[in-house]
Amino acid sequence: MKKIFIGFIVLVCILGGAVGVMKWMELGPFANPLAEVEKPKRPSKGEAKFIEMTPLLINVFGNGKVLGNFQFELKLEVWNDDHFAEVRKMTPILKDAFFKDLHTFIPRMLKEQDQLNLAVLQQRLQLRADIVLGKGVVQSVLIQSVVDTPQK
């Protein structure tokens, strides 16, 4: 009787662990039905459209004076024709959002590092584009060039 009781306890522990793993990994009856929303397919080479933005000039201030100027040339990658027209129309609003975000973010980045981290900036601009236009409208924000002109 004692062995049956111990075997039953072990079986309950194994089943509890299996249910816990299924819930944690969202498998079986615990699967998230909204997770299967189809993502847009990556277009073939000729289908992606690019929107070139006018140069974005960011002045970095510190100690009551201009410490430097950064000029960014950006392109936006869009896969859908409907999104292309929407993004073209919203480019001034998007540029303003980029300006406001970078104007506060670049000085904080330069306090921690001696130069700009373009990968972090690209992620930040992509996040801002997703906030302004909606997630998935702009597939990628490409930083074409950055010109840094320090003040003397």
One Martini backbone bead per residue (centre of mass of N, CA, C, O) as a GRO file, in nm:
protein
  152
    1MET     BB    1   0.057   0.063  -0.020
    2LYS     BB    2   0.301   0.253   0.001
    3LYS     BB    3   0.396   0.222  -0.299
    4ILE     BB    4   0.140   0.331  -0.432
    5PHE     BB    5   0.144   0.610  -0.303
    6ILE     BB    6   0.423   0.696  -0.415
    7GLY     BB    7   0.353   0.654  -0.713
    8PHE     BB    8   0.122   0.860  -0.718
    9ILE     BB    9   0.294   1.109  -0.642
   10VAL     BB   10   0.489   1.091  -0.881
   11LEU     BB   11   0.273   1.114  -1.103
   12VAL     BB   12   0.167   1.395  -1.018
   13CYS     BB   13   0.437   1.543  -1.054
   14ILE     BB   14   0.475   1.482  -1.354
   15LEU     BB   15   0.207   1.605  -1.452
   16GLY     BB   16   0.257   1.888  -1.337
   17GLY     BB   17   0.513   1.941  -1.502
   18ALA     BB   18   0.385   1.907  -1.783
   19VAL     BB   19   0.176   2.132  -1.752
   20GLY     BB   20   0.379   2.358  -1.696
   21VAL     BB   21   0.529   2.337  -1.965
   22MET     BB   22   0.284   2.383  -2.152
   23LYS     BB   23   0.218   2.664  -2.040
   24TRP     BB   24   0.497   2.802  -2.083
   25MET     BB   25   0.506   2.706  -2.410
   26GLU     BB   26   0.227   2.702  -2.540
   27LEU     BB   27   0.083   2.411  -2.541
   28GLY     BB   28  -0.186   2.293  -2.664
   29PRO     BB   29  -0.436   2.415  -2.460
   30PHE     BB   30  -0.222   2.675  -2.410
   31ALA     BB   31  -0.247   2.805  -2.668
   32ASN     BB   32  -0.216   3.093  -2.862
   33PRO     BB   33  -0.438   3.211  -3.099
   34LEU     BB   34  -0.292   3.499  -3.163
   35ALA     BB   35   0.003   3.391  -3.256
   36GLU     BB   36  -0.105   3.302  -3.564
   37VAL     BB   37  -0.049   3.553  -3.700
   38GLU     BB   38   0.024   3.667  -4.001
   39LYS     BB   39   0.305   3.752  -4.143
   40PRO     BB   40   0.471   3.929  -4.347
   41LYS     BB   41   0.617   3.878  -4.631
   42ARG     BB   42   0.903   3.868  -4.779
   43PRO     BB   43   1.010   4.013  -5.036
   44SER     BB   44   1.129   4.034  -5.312
   45LYS     BB   45   1.368   4.228  -5.443
   46GLY     BB   46   1.148   4.430  -5.606
   47GLU     BB   47   0.912   4.499  -5.373
   48ALA     BB   48   1.058   4.692  -5.218
   49LYS     BB   49   1.014   5.007  -5.060
   50PHE     BB   50   1.157   5.342  -5.066
   51ILE     BB   51   1.191   5.614  -4.832
   52GLU     BB   52   1.318   5.928  -4.857
   53MET     BB   53   1.454   6.142  -4.635
   54THR     BB   54   1.521   6.416  -4.506
   55PRO     BB   55   1.746   6.560  -4.342
   56LEU     BB   56   1.859   6.519  -4.001
   57LEU     BB   57   1.903   6.770  -3.751
   58ILE     BB   58   2.118   6.748  -3.460
   59ASN     BB   59   2.152   6.919  -3.161
   60VAL     BB   60   2.406   6.937  -2.909
   61PHE     BB   61   2.372   7.013  -2.569
   62GLY     BB   62   2.607   7.187  -2.335
   63ASN     BB   63   2.675   7.424  -2.113
   64GLY     BB   64   2.513   7.643  -2.301
   65LYS     BB   65   2.605   7.480  -2.567
   66VAL     BB   66   2.721   7.366  -2.864
   67LEU     BB   67   2.873   7.046  -2.920
   68GLY     BB   68   2.697   6.937  -3.176
   69ASN     BB   69   2.638   6.783  -3.501
   70PHE     BB   70   2.377   6.584  -3.657
   71GLN     BB   71   2.347   6.403  -3.969
   72PHE     BB   72   2.068   6.234  -4.108
   73GLU     BB   73   2.016   5.960  -4.335
   74LEU     BB   74   1.700   5.827  -4.434
   75LYS     BB   75   1.525   5.509  -4.470
   76LEU     BB   76   1.220   5.350  -4.570
   77GLU     BB   77   1.079   5.030  -4.535
   78VAL     BB   78   0.829   4.906  -4.768
   79TRP     BB   79   0.588   4.646  -4.874
   80ASN     BB   80   0.327   4.819  -4.906
   81ASP     BB   81   0.134   5.023  -5.098
   82ASP     BB   82  -0.050   5.145  -4.881
   83HIS     BB   83   0.181   5.218  -4.687
   84PHE     BB   84   0.338   5.400  -4.876
   85ALA     BB   85   0.128   5.631  -4.889
   86GLU     BB   86   0.111   5.680  -4.583
   87VAL     BB   87   0.411   5.744  -4.531
   88ARG     BB   88   0.438   5.983  -4.724
   89LYS     BB   89   0.224   6.156  -4.570
   90MET     BB   90   0.379   6.109  -4.268
   91THR     BB   91   0.677   6.215  -4.277
   92PRO     BB   92   0.673   6.481  -4.105
   93ILE     BB   93   0.579   6.343  -3.841
   94LEU     BB   94   0.810   6.138  -3.826
   95LYS     BB   95   1.041   6.343  -3.820
   96ASP     BB   96   0.951   6.478  -3.557
   97ALA     BB   97   0.974   6.224  -3.381
   98PHE     BB   98   1.272   6.175  -3.431
   99PHE     BB   99   1.375   6.445  -3.326
  100LYS     BB  100   1.267   6.431  -3.035
  101ASP     BB  101   1.408   6.168  -2.959
  102LEU     BB  102   1.710   6.237  -3.038
  103HIS     BB  103   1.742   6.502  -2.871
  104THR     BB  104   1.738   6.323  -2.596
  105PHE     BB  105   1.918   6.060  -2.657
  106ILE     BB  106   2.205   6.141  -2.752
  107PRO     BB  107   2.319   6.273  -2.491
  108ARG     BB  108   2.292   6.011  -2.321
  109MET     BB  109   2.477   5.837  -2.499
  110LEU     BB  110   2.735   6.030  -2.479
  111LYS     BB  111   2.778   5.989  -2.171
  112GLU     BB  112   2.841   5.670  -2.199
  113GLN     BB  113   2.961   5.734  -2.483
  114ASP     BB  114   3.181   5.850  -2.746
  115GLN     BB  115   2.971   5.716  -2.947
  116LEU     BB  116   2.761   5.608  -3.176
  117ASN     BB  117   2.497   5.363  -3.185
  118LEU     BB  118   2.341   5.251  -3.464
  119ALA     BB  119   2.173   5.008  -3.367
  120VAL     BB  120   2.019   5.160  -3.147
  121LEU     BB  121   1.905   5.384  -3.327
  122GLN     BB  122   1.747   5.197  -3.517
  123GLN     BB  123   1.561   5.077  -3.301
  124ARG     BB  124   1.444   5.347  -3.206
  125LEU     BB  125   1.322   5.434  -3.480
  126GLN     BB  126   1.141   5.187  -3.514
  127LEU     BB  127   0.974   5.234  -3.262
  128ARG     BB  128   0.868   5.515  -3.346
  129ALA     BB  129   0.731   5.420  -3.609
  130ASP     BB  130   0.534   5.223  -3.465
  131ILE     BB  131   0.391   5.442  -3.298
  132VAL     BB  132   0.296   5.636  -3.529
  133LEU     BB  133   0.197   5.406  -3.765
  134GLY     BB  134   0.241   5.124  -3.674
  135LYS     BB  135   0.274   4.800  -3.672
  136GLY     BB  136   0.430   4.703  -3.985
  137VAL     BB  137   0.459   4.942  -4.184
  138VAL     BB  138   0.756   4.964  -4.105
  139GLN     BB  139   1.021   4.746  -4.148
  140SER     BB  140   1.262   4.971  -4.191
  141VAL     BB  141   1.530   5.169  -4.059
  142LEU     BB  142   1.765   5.341  -4.253
  143ILE     BB  143   2.102   5.429  -4.213
  144GLN     BB  144   2.298   5.589  -4.439
  145SER     BB  145   2.401   5.855  -4.272
  146VAL     BB  146   2.661   6.017  -4.062
  147VAL     BB  147   2.719   6.353  -3.951
  148ASP     BB  148   2.991   6.487  -3.761
  149THR     BB  149   3.002   6.824  -3.608
  150PRO     BB  150   3.212   6.962  -3.416
  151GLN     BB  151   3.275   7.199  -3.194
  152LYS     BB  152   3.523   7.461  -3.117
   0.00000   0.00000   0.00000
